[in-house]
Structure formats: C-alpha cells, structure tokens
Amino acid sequence: MFKLAKKYLGAFKKELIIGPAAKLTEAVLELIVPLLMADVIDVGINGGAGKSYIYRMGGIMILMGVFGLCCALVCQYLASKASQGVGTVIRNDLFRRICDLSHSQIDTFGTASLINRITTDVNQIQTAAAMLIRLVVRAPFLVIGAAVMAMTIDLKLSLIFLAVAPLVSVVLYLIMSRSVPFYRVIQKKLDKLGLITGESLSGVRVIRAFSRGEMEEKRFAEANDDYSRTSMRVGRLSALLNPLTYAIMNLAIAAIVWFGGFRVNVGDLTQGQVIAFVNYMTQISLALVVVANLVVIFTRAAACSTRINEVLDMVPDIVDGSGVPEVSANAPAIEFRDVSFSYHDDGDNALEKISFSLKKGETLGIIGGTGSGKSTLINLIPRFYDAEQGEVLVNGVDVKNHPLEALRMKIGVVPQKALLFSGTVADNLRWGKENASEEEIKRAAEIAQAAEFIEKLPEKYDTYIAQGGRNLSGGQKQRLTIARALVGDPDILILDDSASALDLATDAALRKAIAENTTDMTVIIVSQRANSIRQADKIIVMEDGEAVGIGTHDQLMESCGVYREIVMSQESEGHD
C-alpha cells in the first residue's frame, strides 16, 4: 500500500499539506471550545459576570465554529480532488498495463478479476486516500490533544483517561485481528461473483437454449450466499466495535461525573471544569471510533493495493521490438522454423516443430480436427503469444524484432469469435483504419459480402450496433469482422475459421472476391471445410499440434491419409 501511495499521491503534495493542515486547525478549535464552555458556566453563570459575558463567549464559539466549518470544507474539497485524481491515474495505468499484457498473462488473472481490480479495488484506494487527508491527522490529534487538555485541568481526574486507553486498545486489537484476514477473502469471492455474472450475461442465449436458467440461478445464489456469509461475518465483528467502545467511554464519563462531583464538593474543581472533562471524553470517544473505522478502511485498501500491484508489477512477456527492421524484398512473407509452443510450462506442447514458408501473395489453408493447434499456430504471427522454440518470421525478420504496432498494422486478423463493439457499422469498420474514407469502407464491405445486408439496414452504415453485435446474426457479424480487417488493406490477412456461419455460396463468393480484389495480399485461411481451402497454394494439415502434411490439395490427397480422410468424409456428408 505504501508503494502505491508513494507513487500516486506524490502528484498531490499541495492537497496532502493544506488539507490536513486545515483539518488540524479545525481540531484545535474543537479542543478550545470545552474550555470556553467551562468559562461560560464558571464565570458567566456561577461567577455572576452576567449576560454580556455569556453572549460574548457564545459569539466567540460561533465564530470558531464557522471558521472550523470553512476549514473542514477546504479539507473536504482537497481530499476529494486528490482521491479522485489518484483513482483516475491508477485506473488509466491499470488499463494501459492490461492492454500491454499478453493473452496468457491476462488468462492468469481472468476477466472478472481484472474488472473488479480496476473498479472496486480502485474505489477502495480512493476512499483510503480521502480518509488519509481528512482524518489520519485529525483523529489521533483529538485523542492526544483531549487527554493533554484534560491533564492541564486536573491531573488526578485525568487518570480515568489513562485507564480507558488500554481498554479501548484491547477492543480494537481483538476485533481488527479477527476481521482483517477476511477482507482479502471477500475480494476473491467478489471476483467469483463477477465471473458468474459475466458468464451468465454473455451466455444468456446458450443458457436459455439448454433450459439451464434455474441451474445458473442456483450457481449465482450459492456464490452470492458465500460472499454474503463472509461479509456478514466481518460485519458482525466490526459491529461490535462501536457498542463496546461507547460502553467503555460512557462508563468513563460516569466515572468523571462521580469522582468529579466529589472534587467539586471539596473545592478542587469547578462545575465548568467537570463539564469540560465530559466534553473531552466525548471527543476522545468519537475520535477512537473514527480511528477504528480508519483501520478497517486502510486494511481493505491494503488488500486492494496488493491486488492492483500484482497487475502493475507484472512485466509484459511480449516485448516490443527495437527499431525498424530491414526487410528483404525476396524473403518469404511468412516463415516458421522449427516452432514449438506450450500454453503451460509443465504441459504438453500445443505446437511441435512446425516449419513452412509462404511467399508474398500466396494463400495458405490450415485444416485439422478440433484442438489440433490451428488457431495457436496463427496466433504466433501477430505475437499474441511468443514461440518457445524456433522462429516465426515476417518478411524475413523475426517477429520479436518488429515493433508490435508496425507488425500488427501489416496483419489483418479475423478471429473465430466475431466480436463487434457498440457504435455504428462505419465506426466498427474503421477499427481497421481510423481515417478510412467512405469509399474504402464500402469497398471492404463489398469484398466481405457484407454490402448487401448493410444497405438493407435502417440507417445503412450509420446503423447502431449493440455491444457485441447482439442485434445482428452470426453470419452478418462474421462478414463485418472480415470487412473490418480488409479496410486496413493489410499485407497479411488471417481468417481464423471466420466463415463458419456463412453458407457455402457466400463462402465461395467471399474467397473469390478476396482473390480478385486484393493485390499481393498473403492470405491464411483456417477452416474445418476442405472446400474452403481446396484452391490454396499450400495447405497445412494439423493433428495433435503437428503438421502431418504440407502441400497442395492434389499432393495431400496422394500423400496425407489424415487430409484424405477429412475430404472424403465431407464429400460423403455432402452426397448424403
């Protein structure tokens, strides 16, 4: 937590100095008020000084109250400014770091956990920053100041303060020591709750299709009850804090009145001084409760800061290449040299010694069973993951030596899952090229076989698309994602089983349009359909992470049993 505070609060030095100073001024004024009240009683009422003295002292107390209120407002403003500023900067840094992390690193945290860290955890840090400025100086100062002021009035009666302090400290320690460990557990249970909620919302169609609504409700209820039980357990412990503290303080006040009465009778104290003692004990009582709440706030903030630092301290394992690499004109557009890759350090390789090369303008087809490594292979080209062994080269240069942005600008990727963002059709297509003209957008849509249905939309290219493209069919979403990749006119186009929702005629028209309208574009098509890659210049057949066959359709029909089996089974299904 201190590391996070030092890094982000340093930019708000003015607020950190002026805010507590204003709050400290308010606390000083609060400590003076009981003494003035004692004078009002002893001098103004019992001493016979009259109404004028009472009014004068009352006016002074009102002025002090107004000035204290102004100090409190200044502190409140500065605390809000600093805490919101810190939260904004942390969220920006967190989001920036998340964007820099590789796919595998993001997978280690999970989407739900990252969302909670950038929202709930940062909110806890904001609260702690505000309390740091507003109360960290004021509360301890009031406790110590009230005790000192009481001692200046009567040392013997102030021994009650010294007796109360250890009792309150024991209560604070017992409650905090038992409740603090639960806060990290609560945050993890909140992550789980967010995960279930996200899965249920994103997969609502699947849930309804399988009539799993009741099961999902039960799963959510169990996680929610688990979170609730833990929170209530902490809440019950924390709820004991105020009653126990107030009980001790009220007993102390009773003791002050009791013993103070005896000392008034013998003339060692005045009635006003006893009232001042009671006021100081009340101030200590309230300040100790604030201190206890501060312990809870900072404990939660410490747990949250640990979670935030886990993300901020993670060094991206996909490091940006240095400089602009020299590209050879005669080098293959893409080349794999004995590439192996595993998602887990102790797991089996997802790819095993893959080698092939693809010239500029050629088309590569990749086919194989589910889990054979097709998507893994193409994910290494734009460096979504890095090969553990071997080299992946683009234009003759290892992808690790390319600047990431420059590398990915050369590559248009259409993923398996067609994902669109909220906004208009044109906004989504401009992801491929931010300043794309209307003509470029329409051309890409025509090639992707999307222009026909876009023209039928209510506002055509200005039609609003809901989050994730929920108001479009699967085939429409796939065609838009293909058009989005084509808008940027990439050197390399990767279609990762991105035509699975298209009918055979549209799929064929798409492949024909790409071939006819793109010059020198290297195309990689990952597909389960043999017909989709039959005309490719080169086909790779994947099985269990290995390339069991590389060649043209005719060559593989003769030499690769796996490919021949796939083709024959699909032809048989089509005939049936």
C-alpha atoms as one frame of an Amber mdcrd trajectory, in Angstrom:
protein
   0.000   0.000   0.000   2.839   2.397   0.871   4.388   1.741  -2.524   1.144
   2.665  -4.263   0.644   5.753  -2.056   4.182   6.997  -2.650   3.851   6.589
  -6.395   0.448   8.205  -6.920  -0.044  10.637  -4.031   3.233  12.383  -4.835
   1.477  14.379  -7.559  -0.895  15.869  -4.949   1.583  17.378  -2.484  -0.398
  20.619  -2.145  -3.555  18.714  -1.172  -1.561  16.489   1.204  -0.185  19.540
   3.049  -3.031  22.070   3.008  -5.850  19.532   3.568  -4.532  18.024   6.839
  -3.412  21.481   7.994  -6.979  22.788   7.602  -8.356  19.744   9.411  -5.785
  20.202  12.167  -6.913  23.804  12.602 -10.482  22.609  12.972  -9.368  20.080
  15.611  -7.523  22.785  17.598 -10.677  24.887  17.644 -12.671  21.863  18.844
 -10.259  21.408  21.745 -10.634  25.053  22.782 -14.456  25.014  22.852 -14.796
  22.947  26.104 -12.567  25.457  27.919 -14.727  28.348  26.723 -17.851  26.459
  27.781 -16.297  25.940  31.223 -15.720  29.700  31.481 -19.323  30.373  30.489
 -20.512  28.156  33.362 -17.953  29.174  35.980 -17.608  32.871  35.190 -20.750
  33.792  33.283 -23.323  31.834  35.307 -21.813  30.882  38.696 -19.462  33.893
  38.841 -22.183  36.417  38.100 -20.426  38.052  35.131 -23.809  38.475  33.518
 -25.414  38.049  30.157 -22.930  40.232  28.292 -20.084  37.859  29.140 -22.185
  34.832  28.157 -23.164  36.442  24.845 -19.571  37.463  24.130 -18.230  33.964
  24.801 -21.114  32.449  22.828 -20.303  34.712  19.883 -16.644  33.656  20.029
 -17.689  29.986  19.971 -19.984  30.620  16.986 -17.170  32.360  15.096 -14.836
  29.473  15.913 -17.486  27.041  14.657 -17.904  28.947  11.382 -14.157  29.134
  10.871 -13.843  25.420  11.684 -16.585  24.659   9.150 -14.678  26.608   6.470
 -11.508  24.653   7.293 -13.468  21.385   7.057 -14.909  22.367   3.664 -11.451
  23.254   2.341 -10.097  19.908   3.532 -13.088  18.057   2.077 -12.590  19.703
  -1.323  -8.860  18.968  -1.388  -9.421  15.370  -0.215 -11.992  14.781  -2.962
  -9.723  16.321  -5.581  -6.737  14.203  -4.538  -8.662  10.936  -4.105 -10.480
  11.233  -7.428  -7.237  12.224  -9.128  -5.407   9.232  -7.659  -8.222   6.899
  -8.710  -8.227   8.284 -12.244  -4.459   7.869 -12.658  -4.452   4.343 -11.191
  -7.318   3.249 -13.459  -5.518   4.671 -16.502  -2.268   2.904 -15.554  -4.100
  -0.345 -14.835  -5.948  -0.279 -18.139  -2.750   0.600 -20.002  -0.886  -2.269
 -18.335  -3.719  -4.722 -19.030  -3.586  -3.730 -22.697   0.178  -4.412 -22.698
  -0.140  -7.884 -21.192  -0.069 -10.920 -23.427  -3.059 -13.213 -23.808  -1.521
 -15.785 -21.468  -0.899 -13.175 -18.746  -4.475 -11.910 -18.979  -5.654 -15.507
 -18.687  -3.774 -15.893 -15.367  -5.913 -13.167 -13.768  -9.230 -13.750 -15.516
 -11.546 -11.112 -16.948 -13.812 -10.858 -13.883 -10.864 -10.321 -11.539  -9.343
  -7.624 -13.742 -12.682  -5.781 -13.925 -13.017  -5.876 -10.128  -9.446  -4.636
  -9.687  -9.962  -1.662 -11.978 -13.315  -0.748 -10.386 -13.966  -2.000  -6.832
 -10.326  -2.159  -5.725  -9.528   1.305  -7.072 -12.626   2.682  -5.330 -11.253
   1.362  -2.035  -7.943   3.112  -2.726  -9.833   6.346  -3.453 -11.666   6.088
  -0.132  -8.403   5.467   1.724  -6.749   8.477   0.014  -9.646  10.733   1.046
  -9.544   9.472   4.638  -5.766   9.925   4.722  -6.161  13.639   4.094  -9.321
  14.183   6.137  -8.925  12.058   9.264  -5.477  10.494   9.696  -4.099  13.678
  11.294  -7.296  14.892  12.949  -8.406  11.744  14.823  -5.117  10.930  16.631
  -4.585  14.629  17.363  -8.014  14.863  19.002  -7.326  11.785  21.157  -3.938
  13.035  22.323  -4.993  16.684  22.470  -8.118  15.977  24.545  -6.106  13.872
  27.001  -3.463  16.606  27.371  -6.088  19.335  27.821  -7.786  17.224  30.488
  -4.473  16.821  32.319  -3.974  20.594  32.370  -7.338  20.949  34.122  -6.884
  18.227  36.760  -4.185  15.567  36.752  -5.878  13.207  39.224  -9.204  13.062
  37.365  -7.373  12.616  34.054  -6.130   9.233  35.335  -9.524   7.953  34.122
  -8.321   8.735  30.576  -5.192   6.681  31.111  -7.277   3.759  32.373  -9.666
   3.910  29.427  -6.983   3.981  26.681  -5.697   0.381  27.242  -9.255  -0.989
  27.391 -10.201   0.628  24.089  -6.900  -0.509  22.538  -7.602  -4.128  23.544
 -11.083  -3.951  21.995  -9.652  -2.511  18.768  -6.934  -5.166  18.592  -9.260
  -8.103  19.251 -11.799  -7.037  16.642  -9.308  -5.953  13.980  -7.105  -9.054
  14.336 -10.110 -11.259  13.633 -11.766  -9.234  10.879  -8.754  -8.084   8.830
  -7.895 -11.515   7.284 -11.392 -11.756   5.830 -11.049  -8.715   3.570  -8.792
 -10.422   1.017 -11.120 -13.423   1.056 -14.060 -11.104   0.392 -12.363  -9.605
  -2.677 -11.706 -13.092  -4.118 -15.320 -14.092  -3.551 -16.356 -10.874  -5.288
 -14.186 -11.909  -8.256 -16.030 -15.228  -8.414 -19.378 -13.442  -8.265 -18.319
 -11.185 -11.138 -17.160 -14.194 -13.164 -20.514 -15.973 -12.808 -22.419 -12.785
 -13.620 -20.325 -12.153 -16.747 -20.729 -15.738 -17.948 -24.473 -15.672 -17.382
 -24.976 -12.386 -19.226 -22.726 -13.201 -22.178 -24.074 -16.743 -22.475 -27.731
 -15.993 -21.863 -28.796 -17.470 -25.234 -26.988 -20.739 -24.547 -28.417 -20.890
 -21.031 -31.960 -20.483 -22.348 -31.372 -22.896 -25.214 -30.423 -25.642 -22.743
 -33.017 -24.572 -20.154 -30.246 -24.034 -17.623 -31.734 -20.870 -16.151 -32.556
 -22.455 -12.799 -29.114 -24.059 -12.564 -27.391 -20.728 -13.264 -29.617 -19.007
 -10.723 -28.647 -21.661  -8.198 -24.937 -21.263  -9.028 -25.175 -17.486  -8.641
 -27.178 -17.809  -5.417 -24.559 -20.144  -3.916 -21.716 -17.770  -4.783 -23.730
 -14.786  -3.589 -24.628 -16.519  -0.310 -20.977 -17.449   0.191 -19.954 -13.817
  -0.354 -22.806 -12.636   1.884 -21.886 -15.031   4.716 -18.286 -13.879   4.724
 -19.291 -10.208   4.568 -21.818 -10.677   7.376 -19.229 -12.453   9.495 -16.894
  -9.493   9.124 -19.818  -7.126   9.612 -20.803  -8.794  12.890 -17.253  -8.463
  14.175 -16.992  -4.840  13.080 -20.445  -4.093  14.501 -19.107  -4.865  17.998
 -16.610  -2.043  17.704 -18.876   0.955  18.249 -21.030  -0.500  21.085 -18.025
  -1.756  23.053 -16.131   1.497  22.562 -19.132   3.613  23.521 -19.810   1.400
  26.553 -16.287   1.928  27.829 -16.471   5.655  27.144 -19.862   6.056  28.812
 -18.551   4.256  31.888 -15.611   6.644  31.847 -17.963   9.638  31.594 -19.963
   8.273  34.519 -16.739   7.921  36.491 -15.787  11.502  35.647 -19.161  12.799
  36.846 -18.964  10.650  40.012 -15.430  11.464  41.082 -15.649  14.981  39.646
 -18.655  15.628  41.896 -16.613  14.772  44.988 -13.804  17.094  43.856 -16.303
  19.896  43.197 -17.664  19.472  46.716 -14.198  19.865  48.270 -13.417  22.831
  46.022 -10.666  21.216  43.880 -12.735  21.523  40.675 -15.466  23.748  39.321
 -18.674  22.607  37.661 -17.478  24.018  34.325 -14.265  22.011  34.526 -16.227
  18.790  35.068 -18.322  19.622  32.000 -15.086  20.254  30.062 -13.824  16.815
  31.175 -17.014  15.202  29.907 -16.680  17.026  26.572 -13.075  15.898  26.188
 -14.050  12.300  26.953 -16.802  12.529  24.313 -14.284  13.870  21.798 -11.923
  11.004  22.565 -14.771   8.524  22.226 -15.749   9.803  18.787 -12.125  10.058
  17.649 -11.360   6.472  18.706 -14.342   5.202  16.732 -13.005   7.124  13.727
  -9.580   5.554  14.280 -11.176   2.099  14.376 -13.001   2.775  11.104  -9.768
   4.066   9.598  -8.112   0.769  10.487 -10.872  -1.073   8.595 -10.619   1.270
   5.585  -6.841   1.053   5.349  -6.857  -2.693   5.876  -9.233  -3.133   2.944
  -7.187  -0.650   0.928  -4.005  -2.625   1.699  -5.618  -5.826   0.390  -6.808
  -3.978  -2.724  -3.440  -2.306  -3.311  -1.781  -5.742  -3.250  -4.148  -6.909
  -5.976  -3.556  -3.739  -8.001   0.221  -4.039  -7.654   0.046  -7.627  -8.898
  -1.156  -6.246 -12.226   1.041  -3.127 -12.321   4.184  -5.090 -11.381   3.650
  -7.782 -13.997   6.179  -7.272 -16.765   4.652  -7.928 -20.205   6.264 -11.019
 -21.699   5.601  -9.740 -25.222   8.359  -7.135 -25.510   8.245  -4.538 -28.267
  10.901  -4.963 -30.949  13.581  -2.272 -31.117  13.936  -0.103 -34.197  12.705
  -0.645 -37.743  13.948  -3.993 -39.122  15.471  -4.224 -42.596  13.032  -6.170
 -44.741  14.317  -8.319 -47.558  12.326  -7.950 -50.794  12.862 -11.601 -51.731
  12.165 -13.042 -48.283   9.037 -15.144 -47.690   6.033 -13.231 -46.377   5.729
 -15.719 -43.514   8.144 -18.411 -42.378   8.091 -20.848 -39.448  11.373 -22.507
 -38.468  11.025 -25.482 -36.100   8.449 -23.666 -33.980   7.198 -25.260 -30.754
   4.808 -23.736 -28.235   3.061 -24.656 -24.981   0.397 -22.759 -23.052   1.703
 -24.141 -19.762   5.304 -24.516 -18.632   4.759 -28.072 -17.437   2.223 -29.079
 -20.082   2.429 -30.799 -23.444   3.311 -28.687 -26.453   0.350 -27.250 -28.347
   2.651 -26.996 -31.380   5.594 -29.261 -32.127   8.393 -28.320 -34.568   6.306
 -26.573 -37.228   8.232 -25.470 -40.335   6.896 -23.914 -43.542   7.228 -20.774
 -45.648   4.713 -18.714 -47.600   5.556 -16.314 -50.407   4.009 -12.883 -50.774
   0.582 -13.076 -52.446   0.140 -16.804 -51.781  -2.803 -18.356 -49.965  -2.291
 -20.846 -47.148  -5.031 -23.167 -45.923  -4.889 -24.765 -42.472  -7.159 -27.672
 -41.630  -7.389 -30.216 -38.847  -9.523 -31.527 -36.046 -10.658 -29.571 -33.001
  -7.715 -28.852 -30.688  -5.128 -29.734 -33.318  -3.335 -26.355 -32.947  -4.709
 -24.392 -35.914  -5.569 -21.202 -34.020  -2.470 -21.478 -31.877  -0.321 -21.510
 -34.993  -1.770 -18.346 -36.497  -1.747 -16.547 -33.101   2.046 -16.643 -33.175
   2.228 -14.479 -36.317   0.876 -11.207 -34.792   2.600 -12.131 -31.498  -0.467
 -12.764 -29.398   1.854 -15.416 -27.970   5.595 -15.944 -28.452   7.086 -19.203
 -29.673   9.082 -21.029 -27.001  11.364 -22.684 -29.530  12.182 -21.838 -33.115
  11.488 -18.651 -35.050   8.464 -17.012 -36.649   9.486 -14.603 -39.415   7.511
 -11.965 -41.300   9.203 -10.603 -44.431  12.393 -12.395 -43.405  12.603 -10.774
 -39.947  11.828 -12.493 -36.630   8.520 -11.133 -35.328  10.261 -10.405 -31.998
  12.355  -7.773 -33.755   9.360  -5.975 -35.277   7.790  -3.059 -33.363   4.452
  -4.500 -32.201   2.299  -1.735 -33.640   4.060  -1.862 -37.029   3.810  -5.672
 -37.114   0.098  -5.730 -36.327  -0.622  -2.954 -38.810   0.676  -5.321 -41.508
  -1.673  -8.077 -40.373  -5.458  -8.203 -40.545  -6.847 -10.804 -38.128 -10.402
 -12.091 -38.205 -10.834 -14.218 -35.046 -13.039 -17.270 -34.596 -15.454 -15.377
 -32.394 -16.909 -12.446 -34.316 -16.706  -9.568 -31.852 -18.124  -6.136 -32.611
 -18.242  -3.039 -30.436 -21.081  -0.673 -29.602 -21.282   2.063 -32.221 -22.277
   2.398 -35.856 -21.376  -0.005 -38.654 -18.935   2.579 -40.016 -17.327   3.023
 -36.579 -16.689  -0.708 -36.342 -15.232  -0.925 -39.848 -12.877   1.981 -39.128
 -11.148  -0.132 -36.496  -9.154  -1.470 -39.437  -8.138   2.054 -40.454  -9.058
   5.053 -38.335  -9.164   7.586 -41.171 -10.683   5.280 -43.804 -12.820   7.061
 -46.367 -16.411   6.129 -47.168 -15.257   4.571 -50.448 -12.694   2.365 -48.669
 -15.324   1.201 -46.189 -17.824   0.337 -48.920 -15.169  -1.468 -50.962 -14.183
  -3.621 -47.977 -17.855  -4.378 -47.278 -18.378  -5.475 -50.892 -15.386  -7.808
 -50.812 -16.579  -9.284 -47.491 -20.066  -9.866 -48.975 -21.489  -7.511 -46.322
 -22.590  -4.586 -48.534 -25.895  -6.212 -49.484 -27.250  -6.605 -45.966 -25.752
  -3.266 -44.777 -27.728  -1.435 -47.469 -30.903  -3.023 -46.110 -30.261  -1.790
 -42.543 -32.413   1.150 -41.318 -29.594   3.693 -41.491 -27.172   1.650 -43.588
 -23.571   2.395 -42.496 -24.829   4.658 -39.705 -26.936   1.898 -38.145 -26.139
   1.438 -34.463 -24.673  -1.910 -33.413 -25.327  -3.093 -29.862 -22.491  -4.308
 -27.648 -21.042  -7.499 -29.095 -23.260  -7.162 -32.167 -26.277  -8.648 -30.406
 -28.672  -7.115 -32.922 -27.008  -8.940 -35.854 -26.977 -12.570 -36.955 -23.860
 -14.725 -36.722 -23.202 -14.548 -40.463 -23.642 -10.767 -40.522 -21.187 -10.345
 -37.661 -18.625 -12.557 -39.383 -18.864 -10.596 -42.628 -18.455  -7.298 -40.782
 -15.364  -8.535 -38.954 -13.866  -9.647 -42.277 -14.672  -6.232 -43.777 -13.071
  -4.575 -40.730  -9.815  -6.422 -41.374  -9.917  -5.616 -45.109 -10.403  -1.860
 -44.575  -6.790  -1.554 -43.433  -5.558  -3.244 -46.646  -3.122  -5.448 -44.685
  -0.160  -7.262 -46.208  -1.278 -10.450 -44.439  -4.917 -11.465 -43.915  -5.666
 -14.203 -41.381  -9.148 -15.745 -41.426  -9.404 -17.972 -38.352 -12.409 -20.139
 -39.171 -14.209 -16.840 -39.689 -16.665 -18.068 -42.331 -18.174 -20.899 -40.286
 -21.554 -19.118 -40.080 -21.673 -18.451 -43.833 -23.428 -20.685 -46.336 -21.300
 -22.407 -48.967 -22.280 -19.973 -51.735 -21.394 -16.880 -49.688 -18.179 -18.521
 -48.512 -17.156 -19.242 -52.113 -18.091 -15.704 -53.218 -16.028 -14.284 -50.336
 -12.914 -16.263 -51.252 -13.297 -15.322 -54.915 -13.708 -11.616 -54.094 -10.619
 -11.635 -51.856  -8.554 -13.296 -54.588  -9.733 -10.880 -57.289  -9.658  -7.594
 -55.362  -6.550  -7.840 -53.239  -3.145  -7.485 -54.879  -0.116  -9.180 -53.348
  -2.020  -9.907 -50.126  -0.876 -13.061 -48.351  -3.946 -14.898 -47.082  -4.173
 -17.571 -44.388  -7.481 -19.426 -44.117  -8.163 -21.647 -41.128 -11.209 -23.776
 -41.811 -12.960 -27.006 -40.982 -14.236 -27.202 -44.582 -11.947 -28.778 -47.135
 -13.754 -26.903 -49.933 -12.782 -23.557 -48.361  -9.053 -24.261 -48.744  -9.033
 -26.584 -51.785  -7.683 -23.871 -54.108  -4.996 -22.629 -51.685  -1.390 -22.520
 -52.921  -0.373 -24.509 -49.865  -2.308 -26.475 -47.240  -1.127 -27.498 -43.771
  -2.848 -30.455 -42.121  -2.674 -30.262 -38.316  -3.082 -33.141 -35.882  -2.231
 -33.015 -32.158  -0.043 -29.948 -32.633   1.986 -31.405 -35.511   1.937 -30.640
 -39.207   1.248 -34.113 -40.571   1.001 -32.859 -44.151   2.028 -29.781 -46.184
   1.299 -29.325 -49.878  -1.423 -28.616 -52.433  -4.790 -30.328 -52.434  -3.754
 -32.865 -55.062  -0.447 -33.615 -53.339  -2.093 -34.157 -49.963  -4.788 -36.389
 -51.425  -1.991 -38.702 -52.509   0.400 -38.417 -49.578  -1.604 -37.498 -46.448
  -4.079 -40.003 -45.067  -5.482 -37.558 -42.484  -6.321 -34.990 -45.174  -7.748
 -37.606 -47.491  -9.979 -38.876 -44.692 -11.253 -35.339 -43.953 -12.045 -34.645
 -47.603 -13.742 -37.973 -48.191 -15.858 -37.714 -45.043 -17.056 -34.231 -46.004
 -17.784 -35.266 -49.588 -19.717 -38.231 -48.250 -21.738 -35.977 -45.945 -22.434
 -33.605 -48.815 -23.558 -36.504 -51.041 -25.830 -37.862 -48.347
